[in-house]
Amino acid sequence: MVKPVCPCIFFPTFVPLFSSLKVNDHDLNDIIEKKTARLKDRIQVKDLQLKAMMDITSAINMNYSTLDILEKYRAFVQDQLKIDRLVLFAKYAKWRCLLEYGVSENEINSIDVEQHLLQFNENTPVNAAENPVFKPFDMVVPVFRGDRPLAYLIFGDDDDESESAAISNVVKHLNFLQLLTNIVVSAIENQRLSKDILRREQERRRMMEKQNEILEQQVAERTKELRHEKELSEHLLHNILPQSVADELKAKGSTVPKRYDEVSILFTDFKGFTSTSSGIQPQVLINELNDIFRAFDRIMDKYDMEKIKTIGDAYMAACGVPRINDLHPLQCVRAAHEMLAFLEERAKTAEFQWKMRVGINSGPLIAGVVGTKKFTFDIWGDTVNTASRMESNGEAGRINVSERTYDLIKPFYECEYRGKLAAKGKGEIDMYFVGEEKGTDRFLAVKQWISGKLKTELPAHLSYHGFHHTLDVYFAAFNIGLREKISEEDLELLRTAALLHDSGFTKVYKGHEEVGCELAKENLPGFGFLPGEIEKICGLIMATKVPQNPQNPVEEIICDADLDYLGREDFWIIGQTLFQELTAIGAKLTEKEWIQLQIKFLENHRYFTKTSSDLRAPEKKNQVDKLKEKLSIL
């Protein structure tokens, strides 16, 4: 039992100062040895605590059973701390005794936690409690979570010669003992909750299995719809503001408007929208616009553009804000081409055929957030007004650009000068229609040949490796090549290889890269490509073979372009087309297995170029998180 210690009063003895300064070697060594002994003792205490913590937390992390965790806890308290008797009550079990040793059943049953222990809020020797139920014990140690009691330890030691030493050893560990008890009890409660959740889930599944097949199908379809609606809601929320602007708003509570010197603005609207929409039911019209604008949103993300807003049938976007983009005019033109191509393809099966005008202008502007309750990212300036005039003075199915934009894109696109046209509020402005992409004669000839071949000869079941994928890789390679500042000669070979990299799919599925090289060797000499150039093109094609292993900077570019979509918001949509394609060729994968496969691939993949690492790697990480969330639902 703990024995009270009587306070002692010590009277100092005064000695001459000169004498007090004299310390012989023996006394000095004795002082050092005592300090060393105390330090070693502290180290041993910490080492003991660390080993106990590591052993028990390891057992918790490895999902050991409750009994195994408690056994490790008991071994530490009984064997290491030398505590002879102990009782542990835990609240989650309605103050049930979780662990006991060295005490009788009657002694345990005599303790009522709510009556006898709730009064304690700090470590208390039982001789201060003056309660006979604590007679066999020495100390009550309450364990709190916040201001609520979580558990109570009651322990004691036998009366023997080592009693004082044992109690002293325990006192050294009291705080740690409380912490360890907190961890152990919390872990056991979490295990209980997990088992309870698992049990409920198993019961729910058994009930579902008893339902008829029709009901199961209805539940599955409705679950799929709800999941899609949840994903759509999260996607829309994420796109209220650009990421950098949202981060600034969260960090500071406000944003500062900024000036951007080089930005391109894209405006679109549908020809005859007012007259056509007047004869369409409102919900049908909303569905039409929603379908089209969702596709436009994916195109904006693909070309690193920021959607600003929609007004009725008008769609407004910008490139170069808030993220600087030195390819902003090219990105706008390519996005415009893809938007027009989407409408043209959609018109083949849609009930309504929409014709769209596109206008683009480049220059400086001001951008910032407006509103206090409903935040909106917006842009202002003469550049924006002129872009709007480009759209209103355009023609359906064509891209109308200002002279400023024309000056920036003319090295890459043929353009048709329209002359000076009157623009509302702007006077007469030089305008141009964007034409075909520029290139050497041999490149343009190869582009025409391979485009026709892929459109007609690629198997219909290739929902992923279709001609659309080739164009995706082509423009991504072109962009990365420009940003990485490779030579014009290498850029032409890169563009050619991007067009040919999936050409082998016209003949085989497995080993298509080797077949693509054979097609290049057979056909490119006829277009004027030299043997050394064809060898480089074949090297670029083979570099895209998974696992990718590029041998030079240009091969790194085509590798990143081939998997550019991994770091885009349309990753899930494109990934589903690959899932469909693999299923079509005989792969037997469940949705869960497919998601697991994608997670593994994304986590092992890395971009090679600085351009792709900066632009795509952050979103790729987001896609991993989204996939893991989907997996948790299945």
C-alpha positions as CSV (number, residue, x, y, z in Angstrom):
1,M,0.0,0.0,0.0
2,V,1.1,3.6,-0.6
3,K,2.4,5.1,2.7
4,P,2.1,8.8,3.3
5,V,5.4,10.7,3.3
6,C,6.0,13.1,6.1
7,P,7.4,16.5,5.1
8,C,10.9,17.3,6.5
9,I,12.3,20.7,7.2
10,F,16.0,21.2,6.4
11,F,18.1,23.9,8.0
12,P,21.0,25.2,5.9
13,T,24.4,25.0,7.4
14,F,26.5,28.1,6.7
15,V,30.1,27.6,5.8
16,P,32.6,30.0,4.6
17,L,32.3,30.9,0.9
18,F,35.9,29.9,0.2
19,S,35.3,26.5,1.6
20,S,32.0,26.0,-0.3
21,L,33.9,26.5,-3.6
22,K,36.2,23.6,-2.9
23,V,35.1,20.3,-4.5
24,N,37.5,17.4,-4.7
25,D,37.7,15.0,-7.6
26,H,35.9,12.3,-5.7
27,D,32.8,14.5,-5.0
28,L,32.8,15.7,-8.6
29,N,32.8,12.2,-9.9
30,D,30.1,11.3,-7.5
31,I,27.9,14.1,-8.8
32,I,28.5,13.1,-12.4
33,E,27.7,9.5,-11.7
34,K,24.4,10.5,-10.0
35,K,23.4,12.7,-12.9
36,T,24.4,10.0,-15.4
37,A,22.3,7.5,-13.5
38,R,19.3,9.8,-13.5
39,L,19.7,10.4,-17.2
40,K,20.0,6.7,-17.9
41,D,16.9,6.1,-15.8
42,R,14.9,8.7,-17.9
43,I,16.1,7.1,-21.1
44,Q,15.1,3.6,-19.9
45,V,11.7,5.0,-19.0
46,K,11.2,6.6,-22.4
47,D,12.5,3.5,-24.1
48,L,10.1,1.3,-22.2
49,Q,7.2,3.6,-23.1
50,L,8.2,3.7,-26.8
51,K,8.5,0.0,-27.1
52,A,5.1,-0.5,-25.4
53,M,3.5,2.2,-27.7
54,M,5.0,0.7,-30.8
55,D,4.0,-2.9,-29.9
56,I,0.4,-1.9,-29.1
57,T,-0.2,0.5,-31.9
58,S,1.3,-2.1,-34.3
59,A,-1.3,-4.6,-33.0
60,I,-4.0,-2.0,-33.5
61,N,-2.9,-1.2,-37.0
62,M,-2.7,-4.9,-37.9
63,N,-6.3,-5.3,-36.7
64,Y,-5.5,-7.7,-33.9
65,S,-8.4,-8.9,-31.9
66,T,-9.7,-7.2,-28.8
67,L,-8.3,-10.0,-26.6
68,D,-4.9,-9.8,-28.2
69,I,-4.7,-6.0,-27.8
70,L,-5.7,-6.2,-24.2
71,E,-3.2,-9.0,-23.6
72,K,-0.4,-6.8,-24.8
73,Y,-1.7,-4.0,-22.6
74,R,-1.8,-6.3,-19.6
75,A,1.7,-7.6,-20.3
76,F,3.1,-4.1,-20.3
77,V,1.3,-3.0,-17.1
78,Q,1.8,-6.2,-15.1
79,D,5.3,-7.4,-16.4
80,Q,7.0,-4.1,-17.1
81,L,5.4,-1.7,-14.6
82,K,5.1,-4.5,-12.0
83,I,1.6,-3.6,-11.0
84,D,0.1,-6.6,-9.1
85,R,-3.6,-6.0,-9.4
86,L,-5.6,-3.9,-11.9
87,V,-9.2,-3.3,-13.0
88,L,-10.0,-1.4,-16.3
89,F,-13.6,-0.1,-16.8
90,A,-14.5,1.4,-20.2
91,K,-17.5,3.6,-20.8
92,Y,-18.4,2.4,-24.3
93,A,-19.2,-1.0,-22.8
94,K,-21.5,0.6,-20.2
95,W,-18.7,0.7,-17.8
96,R,-18.1,-3.0,-18.2
97,C,-14.8,-4.4,-16.9
98,L,-12.5,-4.9,-19.9
99,L,-9.5,-6.2,-18.1
100,E,-8.7,-7.5,-14.6
101,Y,-6.1,-9.5,-12.9
102,G,-5.0,-10.0,-9.3
103,V,-8.5,-9.3,-7.9
104,S,-11.5,-11.4,-7.1
105,E,-14.8,-11.3,-8.7
106,N,-16.5,-10.1,-5.6
107,E,-14.0,-7.1,-5.4
108,I,-14.9,-6.2,-9.0
109,N,-18.6,-6.5,-8.5
110,S,-18.4,-4.3,-5.4
111,I,-17.3,-1.4,-7.5
112,D,-20.1,0.7,-9.1
113,V,-18.4,3.1,-11.6
114,E,-21.2,5.6,-11.7
115,Q,-21.5,5.7,-7.9
116,H,-17.8,5.2,-6.9
117,L,-15.6,6.5,-9.7
118,L,-17.3,9.3,-11.7
119,Q,-16.4,11.6,-8.9
120,F,-12.7,11.3,-9.8
121,N,-11.3,13.7,-12.4
122,E,-7.6,13.3,-11.5
123,N,-5.2,10.7,-10.3
124,T,-6.1,9.9,-6.7
125,P,-4.6,7.7,-4.0
126,V,-7.4,5.5,-2.7
127,N,-6.5,6.3,0.9
128,A,-7.8,9.8,0.2
129,A,-11.1,8.4,-1.0
130,E,-12.1,6.8,2.3
131,N,-14.2,4.1,0.6
132,P,-13.9,0.5,1.7
133,V,-14.4,-0.8,-1.9
134,F,-11.0,0.5,-2.8
135,K,-9.3,-1.1,0.2
136,P,-7.4,-3.7,-2.0
137,F,-6.0,-0.9,-4.3
138,D,-3.6,2.0,-4.2
139,M,-4.6,4.4,-7.0
140,V,-7.5,5.5,-9.2
141,V,-6.5,6.8,-12.6
142,P,-9.3,8.4,-14.7
143,V,-8.8,8.6,-18.5
144,F,-10.6,11.5,-20.2
145,R,-11.5,12.3,-23.8
146,G,-12.0,16.1,-23.7
147,D,-14.1,16.7,-20.6
148,R,-15.8,13.3,-20.7
149,P,-14.5,10.2,-18.8
150,L,-13.5,7.4,-21.2
151,A,-12.1,4.8,-18.8
152,Y,-11.0,4.2,-15.2
153,L,-7.9,2.3,-14.0
154,I,-7.7,1.0,-10.5
155,F,-4.5,-0.7,-9.5
156,G,-2.5,-1.7,-6.5
157,D,0.6,-3.5,-5.3
158,D,1.3,-6.1,-2.7
159,D,2.8,-5.0,0.6
160,D,6.4,-6.1,0.4
161,E,9.8,-4.7,0.5
162,S,9.7,-3.5,-3.1
163,E,6.5,-1.5,-2.6
164,S,8.0,1.9,-2.6
165,A,10.1,1.2,-5.7
166,A,7.1,-0.3,-7.5
167,I,4.9,2.7,-6.8
168,S,7.8,5.1,-7.8
169,N,8.1,3.2,-11.1
170,V,4.3,3.6,-11.7
171,V,4.3,7.3,-10.9
172,K,6.9,7.8,-13.7
173,H,4.5,6.2,-16.2
174,L,1.1,7.7,-15.0
175,N,0.7,10.2,-17.9
176,F,1.9,7.7,-20.4
177,L,-0.4,5.0,-18.9
178,Q,-3.4,7.4,-19.3
179,L,-2.4,8.0,-23.0
180,L,-1.9,4.3,-23.7
181,T,-5.2,3.4,-22.0
182,N,-7.0,6.1,-24.1
183,I,-5.5,4.6,-27.3
184,V,-6.4,1.0,-26.4
185,V,-9.9,1.7,-25.3
186,S,-10.6,3.9,-28.4
187,A,-9.1,1.3,-30.7
188,I,-11.3,-1.4,-29.2
189,E,-14.4,0.8,-29.5
190,N,-13.5,1.4,-33.2
191,Q,-13.2,-2.3,-33.8
192,R,-16.6,-2.9,-32.2
193,L,-18.1,-0.2,-34.4
194,S,-16.5,-1.6,-37.5
195,K,-17.8,-5.1,-36.7
196,D,-21.2,-3.7,-36.1
197,I,-21.1,-1.8,-39.4
198,L,-19.9,-5.0,-41.1
199,R,-22.6,-7.0,-39.5
200,R,-25.3,-4.5,-40.5
201,E,-23.9,-4.5,-44.0
202,Q,-24.0,-8.2,-44.2
203,E,-27.6,-8.3,-43.0
204,R,-28.5,-5.6,-45.6
205,R,-27.0,-7.7,-48.4
206,R,-28.7,-10.8,-47.2
207,M,-32.0,-8.9,-47.3
208,M,-31.3,-7.6,-50.8
209,E,-30.4,-11.1,-52.0
210,K,-33.9,-12.3,-51.0
211,Q,-35.6,-9.8,-53.3
212,N,-36.6,-10.7,-56.8
213,E,-34.5,-10.0,-59.8
214,I,-36.6,-7.1,-61.0
215,L,-36.3,-5.2,-57.7
216,E,-32.5,-5.8,-57.7
217,Q,-32.2,-4.3,-61.2
218,Q,-34.3,-1.3,-60.2
219,V,-32.2,-0.7,-57.1
220,A,-29.0,-1.0,-59.1
221,E,-30.3,1.5,-61.8
222,R,-31.4,4.0,-59.2
223,T,-28.1,3.7,-57.3
224,K,-26.2,4.4,-60.5
225,E,-28.4,7.4,-61.2
226,L,-27.8,8.8,-57.7
227,R,-24.1,8.2,-58.0
228,H,-24.0,10.1,-61.3
229,E,-26.0,12.9,-59.8
230,K,-23.6,13.1,-56.8
231,E,-20.6,13.2,-59.2
232,L,-22.2,15.9,-61.3
233,S,-23.0,18.0,-58.2
234,E,-19.4,17.8,-57.0
235,H,-18.1,18.6,-60.5
236,L,-20.3,21.7,-60.8
237,L,-19.2,22.8,-57.3
238,H,-15.6,22.4,-58.1
239,N,-16.0,24.6,-61.2
240,I,-17.7,27.6,-59.7
241,L,-14.4,29.3,-59.5
242,P,-10.9,28.6,-60.9
243,Q,-8.8,26.6,-58.5
244,S,-6.2,29.3,-57.9
245,V,-9.0,31.9,-57.3
246,A,-10.9,29.6,-55.0
247,D,-7.7,29.0,-53.0
248,E,-7.1,32.7,-52.6
249,L,-10.7,33.3,-51.6
250,K,-10.5,30.5,-48.9
251,A,-7.1,31.8,-47.6
252,K,-7.9,35.5,-47.5
253,G,-11.6,35.8,-47.6
254,S,-11.4,38.0,-50.7
255,T,-9.6,38.2,-54.0
256,V,-7.8,41.0,-55.7
257,P,-8.6,41.8,-59.4
258,K,-5.6,41.2,-61.7
259,R,-4.5,42.5,-65.1
260,Y,-3.4,40.0,-67.7
261,D,-1.5,41.3,-70.8
262,E,-1.9,38.3,-73.1
263,V,-5.2,36.5,-73.1
264,S,-7.5,35.1,-75.9
265,I,-11.3,35.3,-75.6
266,L,-13.7,33.0,-77.3
267,F,-17.4,33.8,-77.8
268,T,-20.0,31.5,-79.4
269,D,-23.7,31.5,-80.1
270,F,-26.2,29.6,-82.2
271,K,-27.6,31.0,-85.5
272,G,-31.3,31.4,-85.4
273,F,-31.5,30.3,-81.7
274,T,-34.4,32.7,-80.9
275,S,-36.7,31.5,-83.7
276,T,-35.8,27.8,-83.3
277,S,-36.2,27.8,-79.5
278,S,-39.6,29.4,-79.6
279,G,-41.0,26.1,-80.9
280,I,-39.3,23.8,-78.4
281,Q,-40.6,22.8,-75.0
282,P,-38.6,24.5,-72.2
283,Q,-37.3,21.2,-70.7
284,V,-36.3,19.9,-74.1
285,L,-34.4,23.2,-74.8
286,I,-32.7,23.1,-71.4
287,N,-31.6,19.5,-72.1
288,E,-30.2,20.5,-75.5
289,L,-28.2,23.3,-74.1
290,N,-27.0,21.3,-71.1
291,D,-25.8,18.4,-73.4
292,I,-24.0,20.8,-75.7
293,F,-22.4,23.0,-73.0
294,R,-21.3,20.0,-71.0
295,A,-19.4,18.8,-74.0
296,F,-18.0,22.4,-74.5
297,D,-16.8,22.3,-70.8
298,R,-14.8,19.2,-71.4
299,I,-13.2,20.7,-74.4
300,M,-12.3,23.8,-72.4
301,D,-10.5,21.6,-69.8
302,K,-8.7,19.7,-72.6
303,Y,-7.2,22.9,-74.0
304,D,-6.4,24.6,-70.7
305,M,-9.2,27.2,-71.0
306,E,-11.4,28.7,-68.4
307,K,-15.2,28.8,-68.9
308,I,-16.4,32.3,-67.9
309,K,-20.1,32.0,-68.3
310,T,-23.1,31.2,-70.5
311,I,-25.9,33.7,-71.3
312,G,-28.8,32.0,-73.0
313,D,-27.2,30.2,-76.0
314,A,-24.0,32.2,-75.8
315,Y,-20.9,30.6,-74.4
316,M,-17.9,32.6,-73.3
317,A,-14.4,31.3,-72.4
318,A,-10.8,32.5,-72.1
319,C,-7.3,31.1,-72.3
320,G,-4.4,32.6,-70.4
321,V,-6.4,33.5,-67.3
322,P,-6.1,32.9,-64.4
323,R,-3.3,30.5,-65.5
324,I,-0.8,32.1,-67.9
325,N,-0.7,30.2,-71.2
326,D,1.7,31.3,-74.0
327,L,-0.3,29.2,-76.5
328,H,-3.6,31.0,-75.7
329,P,-4.6,31.9,-79.3
330,L,-3.8,28.4,-80.7
331,Q,-5.7,26.8,-77.8
332,C,-8.7,29.0,-78.5
333,V,-8.7,28.1,-82.2
334,R,-8.3,24.4,-81.6
335,A,-11.0,24.4,-79.0
336,A,-13.3,26.3,-81.5
337,H,-12.6,23.7,-84.2
338,E,-13.4,20.8,-81.8
339,M,-16.6,22.6,-80.7
340,L,-17.7,22.9,-84.3
341,A,-16.8,19.3,-85.0
342,F,-18.8,18.2,-82.0
343,L,-21.9,20.0,-83.2
344,E,-21.4,18.5,-86.7
345,E,-21.1,15.0,-85.4
346,R,-24.0,15.5,-83.0
347,A,-26.3,16.7,-85.8
348,K,-26.1,13.3,-87.4
349,T,-28.3,11.8,-84.7
350,A,-29.8,14.7,-82.7
351,E,-33.3,15.9,-83.2
352,F,-32.1,19.5,-83.6
353,Q,-29.2,20.7,-85.7
354,W,-27.5,23.8,-84.3
355,K,-25.3,26.1,-86.4
356,M,-22.8,28.1,-84.4
357,R,-20.8,31.2,-84.9
358,V,-17.4,31.6,-83.2
359,G,-15.4,34.8,-82.5
360,I,-11.9,35.1,-81.0
361,N,-9.9,38.1,-80.0
362,S,-6.6,38.5,-78.1
363,G,-5.2,41.2,-75.8
364,P,-5.1,42.5,-72.3
365,L,-8.0,42.4,-69.8
366,I,-8.9,42.6,-66.1
367,A,-10.1,39.5,-64.3
368,G,-11.6,39.0,-60.8
369,V,-14.4,37.8,-58.6
370,V,-17.7,39.7,-58.3
371,G,-20.5,39.1,-55.8
372,T,-20.7,38.5,-52.1
373,K,-23.1,35.6,-51.8
374,K,-22.9,34.0,-55.2
375,F,-19.3,34.4,-56.4
376,T,-18.7,34.7,-60.1
377,F,-15.3,34.8,-61.9
378,D,-15.5,37.4,-64.7
379,I,-13.4,39.4,-67.1
380,W,-13.6,43.0,-68.4
381,G,-12.0,45.2,-70.9
382,D,-12.0,46.2,-74.6
383,T,-10.5,42.8,-75.5
384,V,-13.7,41.2,-74.3
385,N,-15.9,43.6,-76.2
386,T,-14.0,43.1,-79.4
387,A,-14.2,39.3,-79.0
388,S,-18.0,39.6,-78.8
389,R,-18.0,41.7,-82.0
390,M,-16.0,39.0,-83.7
391,E,-18.7,36.5,-82.9
392,S,-21.7,38.7,-83.9
393,N,-20.0,39.5,-87.3
394,G,-19.0,35.9,-88.0
395,E,-20.7,33.1,-90.0
396,A,-22.2,29.8,-88.8
397,G,-19.7,27.0,-88.9
398,R,-16.6,29.3,-89.2
399,I,-14.1,30.9,-86.8
400,N,-13.9,34.7,-87.1
401,V,-10.8,36.3,-85.5
402,S,-9.4,39.8,-85.0
403,E,-6.2,41.1,-86.6
404,R,-4.5,40.7,-83.2
405,T,-5.4,37.0,-83.0
406,Y,-4.5,36.6,-86.7
407,D,-1.0,37.9,-86.1
408,L,-0.5,35.3,-83.4
409,I,-1.8,32.2,-85.3
410,K,-0.7,32.9,-88.8
411,P,2.4,30.8,-88.5
412,F,0.2,27.8,-87.8
413,Y,-3.1,28.4,-89.8
414,E,-4.1,29.5,-93.2
415,C,-6.5,32.5,-92.8
416,E,-8.9,34.3,-95.1
417,Y,-8.9,38.1,-94.9
418,R,-12.4,39.4,-94.9
419,G,-11.5,43.1,-95.0
420,K,-12.6,45.9,-92.7
421,L,-16.1,45.2,-91.3
422,A,-18.3,47.5,-89.2
423,A,-18.6,46.4,-85.6
424,K,-21.1,47.9,-83.2
425,G,-19.4,50.5,-81.1
426,K,-16.0,49.7,-82.5
427,G,-16.1,51.2,-86.1
428,E,-14.5,49.2,-88.8
429,I,-12.2,46.3,-87.8
430,D,-10.0,43.9,-89.8
431,M,-11.4,40.4,-89.6
432,Y,-10.2,36.9,-90.7
433,F,-11.7,33.5,-91.1
434,V,-9.5,30.7,-89.8
435,G,-8.7,28.1,-92.4
436,E,-6.7,24.8,-92.5
437,E,-3.7,24.0,-90.4
438,K,-0.3,24.9,-92.0
439,G,2.6,22.5,-92.5
440,T,5.1,21.3,-95.1
441,D,3.6,19.8,-98.3
442,R,4.8,16.3,-97.3
443,F,3.3,16.6,-93.8
444,L,-0.1,17.8,-95.1
445,A,-0.1,15.0,-97.6
446,V,0.6,12.4,-94.9
447,K,-2.0,14.0,-92.6
448,Q,-4.7,13.7,-95.4
449,W,-3.7,10.1,-96.1
450,I,-3.6,8.8,-92.6
451,S,-6.7,10.6,-91.5
452,G,-8.7,9.0,-94.3
453,K,-7.2,5.6,-93.5
454,L,-8.0,5.8,-89.8
455,K,-11.5,7.1,-90.4
456,T,-12.4,4.2,-92.7
457,E,-10.3,1.2,-91.5
458,L,-10.2,1.4,-87.7
459,P,-12.6,-1.3,-86.3
460,A,-15.9,0.0,-85.0
461,H,-15.4,-1.6,-81.6
462,L,-12.4,0.6,-80.8
463,S,-14.3,3.0,-78.6
464,Y,-11.1,4.4,-77.1
465,H,-8.4,4.0,-79.9
466,G,-10.6,5.7,-82.5
467,F,-9.6,8.6,-84.8
468,H,-10.7,11.0,-82.0
469,H,-7.9,9.6,-79.8
470,T,-5.3,10.2,-82.6
471,L,-6.4,13.8,-82.9
472,D,-6.3,14.2,-79.1
473,V,-2.7,12.9,-79.0
474,Y,-1.8,14.9,-82.0
475,F,-2.8,18.3,-80.6
476,A,-1.4,17.4,-77.1
477,A,2.0,16.5,-78.7
478,F,1.9,19.7,-80.8
479,N,1.3,21.9,-77.7
480,I,3.9,20.2,-75.6
481,G,6.4,20.3,-78.4
482,L,5.9,24.1,-78.7
483,R,6.2,24.6,-75.0
484,E,9.3,22.5,-74.7
485,K,10.7,24.6,-77.6
486,I,11.9,21.7,-79.8
487,S,13.2,22.4,-83.3
488,E,10.9,22.8,-86.3
489,E,12.3,19.6,-87.8
490,D,11.7,17.6,-84.6
491,L,8.2,19.2,-84.4
492,E,7.3,17.9,-87.9
493,L,8.5,14.4,-87.1
494,L,6.6,14.5,-83.8
495,R,3.4,15.6,-85.5
496,T,3.8,12.9,-88.1
497,A,4.4,10.2,-85.5
498,A,1.4,11.3,-83.4
499,L,-0.8,10.8,-86.5
500,L,0.7,7.4,-87.1
501,H,1.1,6.0,-83.6
502,D,-2.1,4.1,-83.6
503,S,-2.3,3.3,-87.3
504,G,-1.4,-0.4,-86.5
505,F,-4.9,-0.8,-85.0
506,T,-6.2,-1.0,-88.6
507,K,-4.6,-4.5,-88.8
508,V,-4.0,-5.9,-85.3
509,Y,-4.8,-5.1,-81.7
510,K,-1.8,-6.6,-79.8
511,G,1.5,-5.4,-81.2
512,H,0.0,-2.5,-83.1
513,E,3.0,-0.3,-82.5
514,E,5.2,-2.6,-84.5
515,V,2.6,-2.7,-87.3
516,G,2.4,1.1,-87.2
517,C,6.2,1.2,-87.8
518,E,5.8,-1.2,-90.8
519,L,3.2,1.1,-92.3
520,A,5.5,4.1,-91.7
521,K,8.4,2.4,-93.5
522,E,6.2,1.3,-96.4
523,N,4.4,4.6,-97.0
524,L,6.5,7.5,-95.7
525,P,9.2,7.3,-98.4
526,G,6.5,8.0,-101.0
527,F,5.8,11.3,-99.3
528,G,9.5,12.4,-99.3
529,F,10.6,11.3,-95.8
530,L,14.2,10.2,-95.6
531,P,15.3,6.9,-93.9
532,G,16.8,8.6,-90.9
533,E,13.6,10.6,-90.4
534,I,11.5,7.4,-90.7
535,E,13.7,5.7,-88.1
536,K,13.0,8.6,-85.7
537,I,9.3,8.4,-86.4
538,C,9.3,4.7,-85.6
539,G,11.2,5.4,-82.4
540,L,8.5,7.8,-81.4
541,I,5.7,5.3,-82.2
542,M,7.4,2.5,-80.2
543,A,8.0,4.9,-77.2
544,T,4.2,5.0,-76.7
545,K,4.1,1.3,-75.9
546,V,3.3,0.6,-72.3
547,P,5.3,0.5,-70.1
548,Q,6.7,3.7,-71.7
549,N,10.4,4.0,-72.0
550,P,11.4,7.1,-73.9
551,Q,15.0,7.6,-74.9
552,N,15.1,11.3,-75.7
553,P,13.2,14.5,-75.1
554,V,11.0,14.2,-78.2
555,E,10.0,10.7,-77.3
556,E,9.1,12.0,-73.8
557,I,6.8,14.5,-75.4
558,I,4.8,11.9,-77.4
559,C,4.6,9.6,-74.3
560,D,3.1,12.4,-72.3
561,A,0.7,13.4,-75.1
562,D,-0.5,9.8,-75.5
563,L,-1.6,9.8,-71.8
564,D,-2.4,13.4,-71.5
565,Y,-6.0,12.6,-70.5
566,L,-4.9,11.0,-67.3
567,G,-4.5,14.5,-65.8
568,R,-7.7,16.0,-67.2
569,E,-11.3,16.3,-65.9
570,D,-12.6,14.2,-68.7
571,F,-10.5,11.2,-67.5
572,W,-13.4,9.2,-66.2
573,I,-15.4,9.6,-69.5
574,I,-12.4,8.6,-71.6
575,G,-11.5,5.8,-69.2
576,Q,-15.0,4.3,-69.6
577,T,-14.5,4.1,-73.4
578,L,-11.3,2.1,-72.8
579,F,-13.3,-0.2,-70.4
580,Q,-15.9,-0.7,-73.2
581,E,-13.2,-1.4,-75.7
582,L,-11.4,-4.0,-73.5
583,T,-14.8,-5.7,-72.8
584,A,-15.5,-5.8,-76.5
585,I,-12.2,-7.7,-77.2
586,G,-12.9,-10.3,-74.5
587,A,-11.5,-8.8,-71.3
588,K,-13.5,-10.0,-68.3
589,L,-13.3,-7.2,-65.8
590,T,-15.9,-6.1,-63.2
591,E,-16.4,-2.4,-62.6
592,K,-14.5,-2.8,-59.3
593,E,-11.6,-4.6,-60.9
594,W,-11.4,-1.9,-63.6
595,I,-11.3,0.9,-61.0
596,Q,-8.6,-1.0,-59.0
597,L,-6.6,-1.4,-62.3
598,Q,-6.9,2.3,-63.1
599,I,-5.8,3.4,-59.5
600,K,-2.7,1.2,-59.8
601,F,-1.9,2.5,-63.2
602,L,-2.3,6.2,-62.2
603,E,-0.2,5.8,-59.1
604,N,2.6,4.2,-61.0
605,H,2.5,6.6,-63.9
606,R,4.6,9.7,-64.2
607,Y,4.8,12.5,-66.7
608,F,8.2,13.0,-68.3
609,T,8.1,16.7,-69.5
610,K,8.0,19.7,-67.3
611,T,5.0,21.0,-69.3
612,S,2.9,17.9,-68.5
613,S,4.0,17.7,-64.9
614,D,3.0,21.3,-64.3
615,L,-0.3,21.1,-66.2
616,R,-1.6,17.6,-65.7
617,A,0.0,16.0,-62.6
618,P,-2.2,17.9,-60.0
619,E,-5.4,16.8,-61.7
620,K,-4.1,13.3,-62.1
621,K,-3.8,13.1,-58.3
622,N,-7.4,14.3,-58.0
623,Q,-8.5,11.5,-60.3
624,V,-6.9,8.9,-58.0
625,D,-8.8,10.3,-55.1
626,K,-12.1,10.2,-57.1
627,L,-11.5,6.6,-58.1
628,K,-10.8,5.6,-54.6
629,E,-14.0,7.2,-53.5
630,K,-15.9,5.3,-56.3
631,L,-14.3,2.1,-55.1
632,S,-15.4,2.7,-51.5
633,I,-19.0,2.9,-52.7
634,L,-19.0,-0.4,-54.6
